[in-house]
Amino acid sequence: MKACFFDLDGTLLDTLADIGGACNAVLAAHGYPVHPAAAYRQMVGNGFPILMRRALPESVVAQGPQERLDALTEEGRAYYAAHLSIHTAPYPGLVAALARLQDAGLRLAVLSNKPEDLTCALVPLHFPGIRFDAVHGGRHDAPLKPDPTVLLQMAESMGVAPQDCAYVGDSDVGQRVNFGCGTVTTNYDGHKKHRCTIGDDVFLGCNTNLIAPVTVADRAYTAAGSTVTDDVPEGALAIARQRQTNIRGWADRLRKTWKK
């Protein structure tokens, strides 16, 4: 591995209190119910416009119009920009860990769905001694994560091949966990983010897909190629894949159609 890319919110920085505070300020100003800070953990991660729509009452979002929703979003963004780092701080041990990675020769970068101007303001504020090769946030001219476009562009601009990169985001993972190559935690259903919880001493086989919300309990295994949609008990093996079927002669028949 030659480069490591990091998410910002919930990975490098604990920003939840300030983000939730900004949303709640807008909600309260317009007479809408506010949310406890912990509730925002399930709302963040896909950009501020989506965050505000998740925080607003569903009836308000359904009623619109779009111009009003956009105005509320901009109001929340402006409040957050003005109160960007009241409670925000790096997670314990993060600065020292980044310094060790940097000293080991690893190239570091940040890619967040937070607006780019806010991302670029927070990173040097909280990590002044860390050298990041690139820092990017959400932009109107580029797709947000989980789309890999910007991440791949950043790797190319840094001269690092994708296979030599790692991306670190926020998830609930225990100790001594084996992530087989190609393992994916699928947390976003198109509307809300859900969480995968992975216990201690878990072994995730190659190309495992974890469809959140799902828990893989301590000491459990998943078979390679499994798509896991239900909780896996402690010490259990989850096999969630179709049994292989060999259709004799199928490939030869296909090739014959190519010659016609």
SULSULVEN-V465792 format. One record per residue. N is the residue number from 1. RES is the residue in one letter. OMEGA is omega in whole degrees, -180 to 180 (999 if undefined). Layout:
n=N res=RES omega=OMEGA
n=N res=RES omega=OMEGA
//
This chain:
n=1 res=M omega=-178
n=2 res=K omega=-177
n=3 res=A omega=178
n=4 res=C omega=178
n=5 res=F omega=-177
n=6 res=F omega=163
n=7 res=D omega=-178
n=8 res=L omega=-178
n=9 res=D omega=178
n=10 res=G omega=179
n=11 res=T omega=175
n=12 res=L omega=-175
n=13 res=L omega=171
n=14 res=D omega=-175
n=15 res=T omega=-169
n=16 res=L omega=-177
n=17 res=A omega=-179
n=18 res=D omega=178
n=19 res=I omega=178
n=20 res=G omega=179
n=21 res=G omega=179
n=22 res=A omega=179
n=23 res=C omega=-180
n=24 res=N omega=178
n=25 res=A omega=178
n=26 res=V omega=-180
n=27 res=L omega=-178
n=28 res=A omega=-179
n=29 res=A omega=-179
n=30 res=H omega=175
n=31 res=G omega=179
n=32 res=Y omega=178
n=33 res=P omega=177
n=34 res=V omega=-177
n=35 res=H omega=171
n=36 res=P omega=-176
n=37 res=A omega=-177
n=38 res=A omega=-178
n=39 res=A omega=-178
n=40 res=Y omega=178
n=41 res=R omega=-180
n=42 res=Q omega=-176
n=43 res=M omega=-173
n=44 res=V omega=170
n=45 res=G omega=-178
n=46 res=N omega=178
n=47 res=G omega=-173
n=48 res=F omega=178
n=49 res=P omega=179
n=50 res=I omega=178
n=51 res=L omega=-179
n=52 res=M omega=179
n=53 res=R omega=176
n=54 res=R omega=-178
n=55 res=A omega=-179
n=56 res=L omega=174
n=57 res=P omega=-178
n=58 res=E omega=-180
n=59 res=S omega=179
n=60 res=V omega=179
n=61 res=V omega=-179
n=62 res=A omega=-177
n=63 res=Q omega=-179
n=64 res=G omega=-5
n=65 res=P omega=-177
n=66 res=Q omega=-179
n=67 res=E omega=179
n=68 res=R omega=178
n=69 res=L omega=178
n=70 res=D omega=-180
n=71 res=A omega=177
n=72 res=L omega=177
n=73 res=T omega=-180
n=74 res=E omega=177
n=75 res=E omega=178
n=76 res=G omega=179
n=77 res=R omega=180
n=78 res=A omega=178
n=79 res=Y omega=-179
n=80 res=Y omega=179
n=81 res=A omega=-180
n=82 res=A omega=-180
n=83 res=H omega=-166
n=84 res=L omega=-171
n=85 res=S omega=177
n=86 res=I omega=-179
n=87 res=H omega=-175
n=88 res=T omega=179
n=89 res=A omega=174
n=90 res=P omega=174
n=91 res=Y omega=-178
n=92 res=P omega=177
n=93 res=G omega=-175
n=94 res=L omega=-178
n=95 res=V omega=179
n=96 res=A omega=180
n=97 res=A omega=178
n=98 res=L omega=179
n=99 res=A omega=179
n=100 res=R omega=177
n=101 res=L omega=179
n=102 res=Q omega=180
n=103 res=D omega=179
n=104 res=A omega=177
n=105 res=G omega=180
n=106 res=L omega=177
n=107 res=R omega=-172
n=108 res=L omega=178
n=109 res=A omega=180
n=110 res=V omega=173
n=111 res=L omega=-177
n=112 res=S omega=170
n=113 res=N omega=173
n=114 res=K omega=178
n=115 res=P omega=-171
n=116 res=E omega=-178
n=117 res=D omega=179
n=118 res=L omega=177
n=119 res=T omega=-178
n=120 res=C omega=175
n=121 res=A omega=-175
n=122 res=L omega=-173
n=123 res=V omega=179
n=124 res=P omega=179
n=125 res=L omega=-175
n=126 res=H omega=-180
n=127 res=F omega=-175
n=128 res=P omega=-177
n=129 res=G omega=-178
n=130 res=I omega=180
n=131 res=R omega=176
n=132 res=F omega=179
n=133 res=D omega=-179
n=134 res=A omega=176
n=135 res=V omega=-180
n=136 res=H omega=175
n=137 res=G omega=-179
n=138 res=G omega=179
n=139 res=R omega=-179
n=140 res=H omega=-176
n=141 res=D omega=-178
n=142 res=A omega=179
n=143 res=P omega=178
n=144 res=L omega=171
n=145 res=K omega=13
n=146 res=P omega=173
n=147 res=D omega=-174
n=148 res=P omega=-171
n=149 res=T omega=-175
n=150 res=V omega=179
n=151 res=L omega=179
n=152 res=L omega=177
n=153 res=Q omega=179
n=154 res=M omega=179
n=155 res=A omega=180
n=156 res=E omega=-179
n=157 res=S omega=178
n=158 res=M omega=-180
n=159 res=G omega=-179
n=160 res=V omega=179
n=161 res=A omega=-180
n=162 res=P omega=-179
n=163 res=Q omega=178
n=164 res=D omega=-178
n=165 res=C omega=171
n=166 res=A omega=176
n=167 res=Y omega=-177
n=168 res=V omega=177
n=169 res=G omega=-176
n=170 res=D omega=174
n=171 res=S omega=-178
n=172 res=D omega=-175
n=173 res=V omega=179
n=174 res=G omega=-178
n=175 res=Q omega=174
n=176 res=R omega=-180
n=177 res=V omega=175
n=178 res=N omega=173
n=179 res=F omega=176
n=180 res=G omega=-178
n=181 res=C omega=180
n=182 res=G omega=178
n=183 res=T omega=-177
n=184 res=V omega=169
n=185 res=T omega=-175
n=186 res=T omega=-169
n=187 res=N omega=-172
n=188 res=Y omega=-178
n=189 res=D omega=-178
n=190 res=G omega=179
n=191 res=H omega=-178
n=192 res=K omega=173
n=193 res=K omega=175
n=194 res=H omega=-174
n=195 res=R omega=169
n=196 res=C omega=177
n=197 res=T omega=-177
n=198 res=I omega=-174
n=199 res=G omega=180
n=200 res=D omega=173
n=201 res=D omega=177
n=202 res=V omega=176
n=203 res=F omega=179
n=204 res=L omega=-179
n=205 res=G omega=-178
n=206 res=C omega=176
n=207 res=N omega=172
n=208 res=T omega=173
n=209 res=N omega=177
n=210 res=L omega=-176
n=211 res=I omega=-176
n=212 res=A omega=1
n=213 res=P omega=179
n=214 res=V omega=179
n=215 res=T omega=171
n=216 res=V omega=-171
n=217 res=A omega=-176
n=218 res=D omega=172
n=219 res=R omega=180
n=220 res=A omega=176
n=221 res=Y omega=166
n=222 res=T omega=179
n=223 res=A omega=180
n=224 res=A omega=177
n=225 res=G omega=-177
n=226 res=S omega=170
n=227 res=T omega=-170
n=228 res=V omega=-179
n=229 res=T omega=180
n=230 res=D omega=178
n=231 res=D omega=178
n=232 res=V omega=-177
n=233 res=P omega=178
n=234 res=E omega=174
n=235 res=G omega=-177
n=236 res=A omega=172
n=237 res=L omega=177
n=238 res=A omega=175
n=239 res=I omega=-176
n=240 res=A omega=180
n=241 res=R omega=-179
n=242 res=Q omega=178
n=243 res=R omega=-178
n=244 res=Q omega=175
n=245 res=T omega=177
n=246 res=N omega=179
n=247 res=I omega=-174
n=248 res=R omega=175
n=249 res=G omega=-175
n=250 res=W omega=-178
n=251 res=A omega=179
n=252 res=D omega=179
n=253 res=R omega=178
n=254 res=L omega=-177
n=255 res=R omega=179
n=256 res=K omega=179
n=257 res=T omega=180
n=258 res=W omega=-175
n=259 res=K omega=-177
n=260 res=K omega=999
//
